[in-house]
Structures are given as C-alpha cells and as structure tokens.
Amino acid sequence: MSPRSTNAISRSRPEEAPACAWDDLPVSILQRLASENVRTPADWLALSRPRRAGIFGITPIMRRTIDAAAKASAEQSA
C-alpha cells in the first residue's frame, strides 16, 4: 500500500471553486474590490492574472471563487 492516501493527493490539487453569483460574494470582498475600482464581473475579468493576484487581502481560494462568480455572471448576461 502506498504511504500517501488518495485523500492527501486530492487535497494537493485545488478544485474549481463552486460557482456563485457576483452579488452573493461576501460584502467585505465586494468592498475590497470596489476600493480597487472593480465593481462588476466584467471589471474583474478585464484584469490581468497578476493584477488579480495583487489585490491586497484576496486569497488564492477567494480569487478562484471570484473568478467563478464573474464567469457565471457573464454567462447569465450573455
């Protein structure tokens, strides 16, 4: 038997964040984004990847959640 369990392997690779609506994001995150002039899903999607990563206080997990919310909102409006 392998010393690594399959559970440990699956945790080492982050999965896609569950999609939620842009308006369902935490208010504190929406305020943080607004302070960076990111007020809509389109604003977020227009940012470069390094710029998204450089917004203070946005963790990698939250960045994936915001990505999913922005993409879901963009698909709904299309």
Secondary structure, DSSP 4 states (H G I P E B T S, - for coil): --SS-HHHHHHHSPPPPPP--GGGS-HHHHHHHHHTT--SHHHHHHS-HHHHHTSTT--HHHHHHHHHHHHHHHHHH-
